[in-house]
């Protein structure tokens, strides 16, 4: 059933565009500024795409964008889907399956996160080297279709460490604060308690967020190389230094730092 839905979606998208994207990009909350750098050829609203969920997050534009960035043909998701919106993990990750069948060779994923590391501050960029999954559902749960990937995918070498090092070199050259780190995924939508931030720090998390890991799992299952860039929107450790922050304030930080993220992705491409 899933495979057939993917094919139906691909058929619809290919009826709307002749683009053959080489790279896929997922733009998270407050990170839509990168779209301004894309030479747009085609835009398709999520609500028009068969089997696509509809984004309910106000800061997400909710459309699939085809065009050129850094001289490469790209497809960008302007907004993603989250488990906390009420979707199943299979719905959340359905677009990753579609991007794979559109022929992308690599997936760039962006998000905003809270820092659970003493040396990572709001506005910093973190290139993810590994993750800890604390979300309650796995997108691969259920019957496996070998046409989509193996039953038990290996999670070693999930993140592209070579690209991470190139990205850090670019960031250093441009004077941007950047790190490699471990991303912890929780379900949300509430932010974490001080005790939870302490726990996340102790188990090895550098940043925490409510997305990305389900997408990474499905991309890995699909055989896609993956790079994840996290924009730190607020500092959550040490816990005695936590300050209250609204979502609007976090998005404002993300908008500014997202420009730096976009410059790095463009140069990597």
Residue pairs with C-beta under 8 A, 6 or more apart in sequence:
2 90
2 94
2 97
2 145
2 148
3 145
3 147
3 148
5 50
5 51
5 94
6 51
6 94
6 97
6 98
6 101
7 101
8 50
8 51
9 49
9 50
9 51
9 52
9 94
9 98
10 98
10 101
10 102
12 49
12 50
13 44
13 49
13 64
13 98
13 102
16 42
16 44
17 41
17 42
17 44
17 66
19 41
19 42
19 66
19 67
19 73
19 75
20 73
20 102
20 103
21 66
21 73
21 74
21 75
21 99
21 102
21 103
21 104
22 72
22 73
22 74
22 103
22 104
22 105
22 106
23 69
23 72
23 73
23 74
23 75
23 104
23 105
23 106
23 107
23 108
23 269
24 74
24 75
24 76
24 77
24 99
24 102
24 104
24 106
24 107
24 108
24 224
25 34
25 69
25 74
25 75
25 76
25 77
25 107
25 108
25 109
25 110
25 265
26 76
26 77
26 80
26 107
26 108
26 109
26 110
26 215
27 34
27 35
27 76
27 77
27 78
27 79
27 80
27 110
28 80
28 109
28 110
28 111
28 112
28 211
28 212
28 231
28 254
29 57
29 59
29 60
29 111
29 112
29 250
29 251
29 254
30 59
30 112
30 231
30 233
30 250
30 251
30 252
30 253
30 254
30 255
30 258
31 110
31 111
31 112
31 231
31 254
31 255
31 258
31 261
31 262
32 59
32 60
32 61
32 78
32 79
32 258
33 255
33 258
33 259
33 262
34 69
34 76
34 110
34 258
34 261
34 262
34 265
34 266
35 61
35 65
35 76
35 78
37 69
37 262
37 266
38 65
38 67
38 68
38 69
38 74
38 76
39 67
39 68
39 69
40 65
40 66
40 67
41 66
41 67
41 68
42 65
42 66
42 67
43 63
43 64
43 65
43 66
44 63
44 64
44 66
45 62
45 63
46 52
46 53
46 54
46 55
46 62
46 63
46 64
46 79
47 54
47 62
49 64
51 94
52 94
52 95
52 98
53 81
53 85
53 87
53 91
53 92
53 94
54 62
55 61
55 62
55 79
55 80
55 81
55 85
56 85
57 79
57 82
57 85
59 79
59 251
60 78
60 79
60 80
61 78
61 79
62 78
62 79
63 78
63 79
64 75
64 76
64 77
64 78
64 95
65 75
65 76
65 77
65 78
66 73
66 74
66 75
67 73
67 74
67 76
68 74
69 76
69 265
69 266
69 269
70 265
70 266
70 267
70 268
70 269
71 269
72 269
74 269
75 99
75 102
75 104
77 95
77 99
80 92
80 95
80 211
80 215
81 87
81 91
81 92
81 95
82 92
82 188
82 189
82 210
82 211
83 89
83 92
83 135
83 136
83 137
83 187
83 188
83 210
83 214
84 187
84 188
84 189
84 210
88 137
89 135
89 137
89 138
89 139
89 141
89 214
90 139
90 142
92 139
92 214
92 215
93 139
93 214
93 215
93 217
93 218
96 107
96 215
96 218
96 219
96 222
96 224
97 148
97 218
97 222
99 107
99 224
100 219
100 222
100 223
100 224
104 224
105 224
105 225
106 160
106 224
106 225
106 226
106 227
107 215
107 219
107 224
107 225
107 226
107 227
108 227
108 228
108 229
108 265
108 268
109 212
109 215
109 216
109 219
109 226
109 227
109 228
109 229
110 228
110 229
110 230
110 231
110 258
110 261
110 265
111 183
111 209
111 211
111 212
111 228
111 229
111 230
111 231
112 209
112 230
112 231
112 232
112 233
112 250
112 251
112 253
112 254
113 126
113 183
113 207
113 208
113 209
113 230
113 231
113 232
113 233
114 191
114 192
114 197
114 207
114 208
114 209
114 232
114 233
114 234
114 235
114 236
115 121
115 122
115 124
115 206
115 207
115 232
115 234
115 235
115 236
115 237
116 184
116 197
116 200
116 201
116 205
116 206
116 207
116 208
116 236
116 237
117 181
117 201
117 205
117 206
117 207
117 237
118 237
118 238
119 179
120 126
120 179
120 181
120 206
120 207
120 232
120 235
121 177
121 232
121 235
122 232
122 233
122 234
122 235
122 253
123 177
123 231
123 232
123 253
123 256
123 257
124 177
124 178
124 179
124 232
124 257
125 167
125 171
125 176
125 177
125 178
125 179
125 229
125 230
125 231
125 232
125 257
125 260
125 261
125 264
126 178
126 179
126 180
126 181
126 183
126 206
126 207
126 229
126 230
126 231
126 232
127 163
127 164
127 167
127 168
127 178
127 179
127 180
127 181
127 227
127 228
127 229
127 230
128 159
128 164
128 180
128 181
128 182
128 183
128 207
128 212
128 228
128 229
128 230
129 159
129 161
129 164
129 180
129 181
129 182
130 158
130 159
130 182
130 183
131 158
131 182
131 183
131 184
131 185
131 212
131 213
131 216
132 182
132 183
132 184
132 185
132 203
132 204
132 205
133 185
133 213
133 217
134 184
134 185
134 186
134 187
135 185
135 186
135 187
135 213
135 214
136 187
138 214
138 217
139 214
139 217
139 218
140 153
140 217
140 218
140 221
144 150
144 151
148 221
148 222
149 221
149 222
149 223
150 221
153 217
153 220
153 221
154 220
155 217
155 220
158 216
158 220
158 226
159 216
159 226
159 227
159 228
160 225
160 226
160 227
161 180
163 227
163 268
164 180
164 227
166 268
167 178
167 227
167 229
167 264
167 268
168 178
168 179
168 180
170 263
170 264
170 267
170 268
171 177
171 178
171 260
171 264
172 178
174 260
174 263
174 264
176 260
176 264
179 206
181 206
181 207
181 230
182 204
182 205
182 206
182 207
183 205
183 206
183 207
183 208
183 209
183 212
183 213
183 228
183 230
184 200
184 203
184 205
184 207
184 208
184 209
185 208
185 209
185 210
185 211
185 212
185 213
185 214
186 192
186 208
186 209
186 210
187 210
188 210
189 210
192 200
192 208
192 236
194 239
194 242
195 239
197 208
197 236
197 237
197 239
197 242
198 237
198 239
200 208
201 237
207 230
207 232
208 236
209 230
212 228
212 230
216 226
216 228
219 226
220 226
227 268
229 261
229 264
229 265
231 253
231 254
231 257
231 258
231 261
232 253
232 257
233 245
233 250
233 251
233 253
233 254
233 257
234 243
234 245
234 249
234 250
234 253
235 241
235 242
235 243
236 242
